[in-house]
Amino acid sequence: MFLWVVRHGRWLARVPLMPQLFDALLLGWTALFQRGRVHAMDALEAGALALPGVTLRIHRLGGIEFRRAGRELGHVHGHGLLDVRLPRAEASELLAAKRVRPHHVMSRSGWVSFLLESEADVPFAVELLRRAGKALEGEASS
């Protein structure tokens, strides 16, 4: 359902509060039918907040956004899909190893997606956010 809406209902993102409403519905569905995934999302938030300087806020397209130094590291949608921005070379390496998948909208960018299935996925998800933060540090020092 998520991918269908993203691909065919992109215009809905321009309707005020529609992305947040859709994401809330995704989260409700996930809470009812995939409780382990919701626990993983909670653990991801806790793990991300343990990283230096990381804060949370509502993402403009729904979900929870992870930020550091005023820049987005990534965000997690209500069904557990984590989107993270990495340097293209690093993203390509992870894609080739099939550890992540291409971003559902910007597949040719440095953005990648990782679906949290259970709490066992949280350490890798936090590592992705850590790598995104490290990439931001590299951009700031160049």
C-alpha positions, 0 to 999 in steps of 0.5 A: 500500500505504501509504495502504491500511494507513493508512486500514484498519489504523490500529489497527496503530499502537497495536501496540508497534513495528508502525509502525516495522516497517512503515516499515522494510519500506517503506524496504527496498522503496524501497531495492530498487525506487526507489534515487533516492528513498532518495538523496533521503531521505538528502539531505533528512536532510543538508539538514534538519540544516544548518538551525539547531537541527534534530535527528533522531529516530525518529518514533513512527509510523515514519520519521525525525522532524525536530525543533527546540526540542523540537517536531516540524517534520515527518517522512519515511516509508520510501517518501519521503513527507514530512509537514510542519506549516505554518500553515493559510494557508500550507498552503492556498496550497501546496495550491492551487498543487498543490506539496503534497498534503493530509496522508494522515490529517489533511487539514483541518489545517496538515499537508501531504504532499510525496513525494520522487521524486528529489534534485531535490525536496530543495531544496523539501522542505528549504524546507518544513521551514524554513517549519515552523521559522519557524512555530514561531518565530512561535508561540513569540513570540506 
